Amino acid sequence: MDDSFYNVLQWFAFAASVAAAWLVASDVERKRKIGFWVFLASNVLWIGWGLHAQALALMALQVCLAAMNIRGLRKNQES
């Protein structure tokens, strides 16, 4: 794939990360749950971009953040 795909990909990853943070901060439980799913999508997008950029630290960070997002999903389901 050419670089223009990856340039767009990073902006989608950025937008998903910001939207997820906004949703997770909501007082509405349903929005918080959606936010964790959007965060997981952003983790996948960032890993995709990181593979292209060979950004190993970014990919490792996204794996760790994905684990925390899964934890957040579980905690929200318990409440």
ChimeraX commands (.cxc) that place a marker at each C-alpha (Angstrom):
marker #1 position 0.00,0.00,0.00 radius 0.5
marker #1 position 1.17,3.50,-0.65 radius 0.5
marker #1 position 1.99,6.10,1.99 radius 0.5
marker #1 position -1.26,8.03,1.45 radius 0.5
marker #1 position -3.22,5.08,2.91 radius 0.5
marker #1 position -1.08,5.14,6.05 radius 0.5
marker #1 position -1.31,8.92,6.32 radius 0.5
marker #1 position -5.11,8.60,6.36 radius 0.5
marker #1 position -4.91,5.62,8.73 radius 0.5
marker #1 position -3.04,7.60,11.37 radius 0.5
marker #1 position -5.69,10.34,11.27 radius 0.5
marker #1 position -8.47,7.78,11.72 radius 0.5
marker #1 position -6.51,6.32,14.64 radius 0.5
marker #1 position -6.12,9.79,16.11 radius 0.5
marker #1 position -9.82,10.60,15.71 radius 0.5
marker #1 position -10.86,7.27,17.22 radius 0.5
marker #1 position -8.57,7.83,20.21 radius 0.5
marker #1 position -9.99,11.30,20.90 radius 0.5
marker #1 position -13.59,10.14,20.44 radius 0.5
marker #1 position -12.99,7.17,22.74 radius 0.5
marker #1 position -11.52,9.36,25.48 radius 0.5
marker #1 position -14.56,11.63,25.22 radius 0.5
marker #1 position -16.97,8.70,25.47 radius 0.5
marker #1 position -15.15,6.96,28.33 radius 0.5
marker #1 position -15.40,10.16,30.38 radius 0.5
marker #1 position -19.20,10.16,30.05 radius 0.5
marker #1 position -21.55,9.77,33.02 radius 0.5
marker #1 position -23.73,7.55,30.83 radius 0.5
marker #1 position -22.78,3.88,31.21 radius 0.5
marker #1 position -23.72,3.00,27.60 radius 0.5
marker #1 position -21.44,5.74,26.24 radius 0.5
marker #1 position -18.58,4.54,28.44 radius 0.5
marker #1 position -18.94,1.00,27.11 radius 0.5
marker #1 position -18.96,2.26,23.53 radius 0.5
marker #1 position -15.86,4.31,24.36 radius 0.5
marker #1 position -13.92,1.23,25.41 radius 0.5
marker #1 position -14.83,-0.49,22.12 radius 0.5
marker #1 position -13.76,2.60,20.18 radius 0.5
marker #1 position -10.50,2.62,22.14 radius 0.5
marker #1 position -9.93,-1.01,21.11 radius 0.5
marker #1 position -10.55,-0.06,17.49 radius 0.5
marker #1 position -8.05,2.79,17.83 radius 0.5
marker #1 position -5.50,0.34,19.27 radius 0.5
marker #1 position -5.86,-1.82,16.16 radius 0.5
marker #1 position -5.57,1.23,13.89 radius 0.5
marker #1 position -2.43,2.44,15.68 radius 0.5
marker #1 position -0.87,-1.01,15.46 radius 0.5
marker #1 position -1.58,-1.03,11.73 radius 0.5
marker #1 position 0.14,2.30,11.36 radius 0.5
marker #1 position 2.96,1.19,13.66 radius 0.5
marker #1 position 3.66,-1.84,11.49 radius 0.5
marker #1 position 4.09,0.42,8.47 radius 0.5
marker #1 position 6.25,2.91,10.38 radius 0.5
marker #1 position 8.17,0.14,12.19 radius 0.5
marker #1 position 7.27,1.89,15.45 radius 0.5
marker #1 position 7.81,-0.98,17.86 radius 0.5
marker #1 position 7.34,1.09,21.03 radius 0.5
marker #1 position 4.02,2.45,19.73 radius 0.5
marker #1 position 2.80,-1.06,18.95 radius 0.5
marker #1 position 3.84,-2.31,22.38 radius 0.5
marker #1 position 2.04,0.64,23.97 radius 0.5
marker #1 position -1.12,-0.17,22.02 radius 0.5
marker #1 position -1.06,-3.78,23.19 radius 0.5
marker #1 position -0.77,-2.59,26.80 radius 0.5
marker #1 position -3.52,-0.01,26.32 radius 0.5
marker #1 position -5.75,-2.64,24.70 radius 0.5
marker #1 position -5.31,-4.83,27.80 radius 0.5
marker #1 position -6.35,-1.87,29.98 radius 0.5
marker #1 position -9.35,-1.21,27.73 radius 0.5
marker #1 position -10.44,-4.82,28.04 radius 0.5
marker #1 position -10.11,-4.45,31.81 radius 0.5
marker #1 position -12.25,-1.31,31.63 radius 0.5
marker #1 position -14.90,-3.13,29.63 radius 0.5
marker #1 position -15.04,-5.90,32.21 radius 0.5
marker #1 position -15.26,-3.47,35.11 radius 0.5
marker #1 position -18.10,-1.61,33.41 radius 0.5
marker #1 position -19.98,-4.85,32.83 radius 0.5
marker #1 position -19.71,-5.71,36.52 radius 0.5
marker #1 position -21.28,-2.43,37.63 radius 0.5
marker link #1:1,2 radius 0.2
marker link #1:2,3 radius 0.2
marker link #1:3,4 radius 0.2
marker link #1:4,5 radius 0.2
marker link #1:5,6 radius 0.2
marker link #1:6,7 radius 0.2
marker link #1:7,8 radius 0.2
marker link #1:8,9 radius 0.2
marker link #1:9,10 radius 0.2
marker link #1:10,11 radius 0.2
marker link #1:11,12 radius 0.2
marker link #1:12,13 radius 0.2
marker link #1:13,14 radius 0.2
marker link #1:14,15 radius 0.2
marker link #1:15,16 radius 0.2
marker link #1:16,17 radius 0.2
marker link #1:17,18 radius 0.2
marker link #1:18,19 radius 0.2
marker link #1:19,20 radius 0.2
marker link #1:20,21 radius 0.2
marker link #1:21,22 radius 0.2
marker link #1:22,23 radius 0.2
marker link #1:23,24 radius 0.2
marker link #1:24,25 radius 0.2
marker link #1:25,26 radius 0.2
marker link #1:26,27 radius 0.2
marker link #1:27,28 radius 0.2
marker link #1:28,29 radius 0.2
marker link #1:29,30 radius 0.2
marker link #1:30,31 radius 0.2
marker link #1:31,32 radius 0.2
marker link #1:32,33 radius 0.2
marker link #1:33,34 radius 0.2
marker link #1:34,35 radius 0.2
marker link #1:35,36 radius 0.2
marker link #1:36,37 radius 0.2
marker link #1:37,38 radius 0.2
marker link #1:38,39 radius 0.2
marker link #1:39,40 radius 0.2
marker link #1:40,41 radius 0.2
marker link #1:41,42 radius 0.2
marker link #1:42,43 radius 0.2
marker link #1:43,44 radius 0.2
marker link #1:44,45 radius 0.2
marker link #1:45,46 radius 0.2
marker link #1:46,47 radius 0.2
marker link #1:47,48 radius 0.2
marker link #1:48,49 radius 0.2
marker link #1:49,50 radius 0.2
marker link #1:50,51 radius 0.2
marker link #1:51,52 radius 0.2
marker link #1:52,53 radius 0.2
marker link #1:53,54 radius 0.2
marker link #1:54,55 radius 0.2
marker link #1:55,56 radius 0.2
marker link #1:56,57 radius 0.2
marker link #1:57,58 radius 0.2
marker link #1:58,59 radius 0.2
marker link #1:59,60 radius 0.2
marker link #1:60,61 radius 0.2
marker link #1:61,62 radius 0.2
marker link #1:62,63 radius 0.2
marker link #1:63,64 radius 0.2
marker link #1:64,65 radius 0.2
marker link #1:65,66 radius 0.2
marker link #1:66,67 radius 0.2
marker link #1:67,68 radius 0.2
marker link #1:68,69 radius 0.2
marker link #1:69,70 radius 0.2
marker link #1:70,71 radius 0.2
marker link #1:71,72 radius 0.2
marker link #1:72,73 radius 0.2
marker link #1:73,74 radius 0.2
marker link #1:74,75 radius 0.2
marker link #1:75,76 radius 0.2
marker link #1:76,77 radius 0.2
marker link #1:77,78 radius 0.2
marker link #1:78,79 radius 0.2
view
